[in-house]
Every structure is written in structure tokens, then in C-alpha cells.
């Protein structure tokens, strides 16, 4: 099929685009390159530089390339930034999804896979978190992603069966696929920060070591980016039967301390750490229930934390300045 990947120059989007190409699909990347990287766009994909908020641009890309499917990742995705600039997140994440839905309904699109987030759950009442847990986002990022899910759900419901949508709620994406890895400015994710700390000998900030967990640090569910890509290709293939919501995680948590130990094993270097107070709103444990993804998508994660750390480390060694390393 011909697939439009919005945000396809970003970390996760570029890996998904490469996976789709490897399966024989035609891929069109729509990205304004404000946070993505031209060098991350996989070879063989067409690149349309444009803003997802512009329905005319989206519609033109869909029609010109005869796309019948969309993987929608274009969004702002930093919790702290969303608290500081909630109106910006509303404009991009909600407004962009509204424009995308409008364009999809006017074109020949029959399936959309949406990149959502575990942030829609907020403080979990139960762990592992099932998809039927009541959403209660605690920050604008999670709230705008939940609003986007609902926009797409309404669009599908109003299409009289022409459009099917699934929303994939990621937990903590990590790792690299060889050619593509994490290169955010600024970087806020634990694994790339810990790898840089190991490489450079600089202290890593650890926020809280007094949580009610076995070692006192937060537990998170880390899912390899290659597993995420496999889930997206499965969702595209199985829609409309896969319509609805699926969590994407491993079903088990790794603590901050365990991540740092894995980084030290892979790199052979010590991670110097500086412990400070907990960040407001950080739950002690965030772990996915993944049974629905197994049942509906036929998907189970293949890679673990050690794989993700190793792949991310190898990518960082080859790209010490990120995508700027190649000029």
C-alpha cells in the first residue's frame, strides 16, 4: 500500500518508514523538519516538507502519491514543554490531527494508525495498565494526545465504514535500528542521556531514589523502537479488525537504577549520578498490559532492555554528534 507517514523524519517515524519500505510498501514522509532530520528519512521514501496543520498540504500529498493509509506521528512530545506552552501543544497536536482527519476523509484513505502515548493514563490506579483504564492525563501533552485520539475516533465513526483507526499508546520508546537513533534537542530521555554521561564522564541527574520500588527509583516500561515499528506495520495490515486502542510495551518495568546498570555493562564505563528530589507528577511505576496487542495485532516485543541499550550505544558511537555527524 502507499502510506503517508507524518513526522517521518523523527526518531520513531523514521524507523517505521524504513520498516514499511522493507515490507514493500511505498512511503511518503510529511515533515516540517522543525524537530526531525532530513538525514533520518529512509532512502526510498518520498519527502514532502510541510506542516500537518495545513489540511491542503496533507490532502495534496495524499492525492499526489495515491496514499490509502496514514501513520500519524507528527506532534510535539515533551511533557515539561507542554506545561510551559500548553497553547502550542493544543495547536500542533490537536489542530494538526484535526487537519489530518479532514484531509483523510476527503481523500481515498481507509486506515490510520495513530501514535499515542501512555501519558493519557496519568497516575495509574492499577499496574500493569490495561487499555480500559480511565484516561486521566496530568499534563497538556497527554491531554492533547487523548484529544487527538478522540478526533480520529469521531472521524472514523462518521465515515460510514470508509475509515478505520487504531491508536497505539507507547510506553518508553528506546533503542535504534542501526541507521536511525535518538537525536532530540534538547534530549530528555533516560537511555541516551545515560549513554552520553557514560561516554563523557558527566554526571547524570536522577530524580528521586525514595520511591516505593525495590531500589527506590522509578520503574518504566522500555519498548524497543524496532518493536514499535513492527506493531505499526501489523496494525496497518490488520485494520479494520485492529480498530481501537492498544498499549505498546513489554509488560514489565525496569528501574532507573537498572537502566544505569545496563548502560554500564554495555559501555564498560561508570555512569556518575547526582540524585535530586522527585519531579512533580512522576508516578513510581508505569508498566503496560500488552495482552490486547498480542490478541488484536498478533504482536509481542522481541527485544529487551539490554538490546535497546546496546543498539543505542552503537548508534551513538557512529553518530557522536547525532545526525550532524555526517554533515
Secondary structure, DSSP 8 states (H G I E B T S, - for coil): -EEEEETTTSHHHHHHHHHHHHTT-EEEEEE--SSS-GGGS-TT-EEEE--TT-HHHHHHHHHHTT--EEEE--S---HHHHHH-HHHHIIIIIHHHHHHHHHHHHTT--EEEEEEEGGGS-S-SSSSB-TTS----SSHHHHHHHHHHHHHHHHHHTTTTS-EEEEEEE-EEE---SS-----SS---HHHHHHHHHHHT--EEEE-S-SSSTTSS-EE-EEEHHHHHHHHHHHHHHTTTT-EEEEES-SS-EEHHHHHHHHHHHHSS---EEEE---TT--SEE-B--HHIIIII-------HHHHHHHHHHHHHH-TTGGGGG-
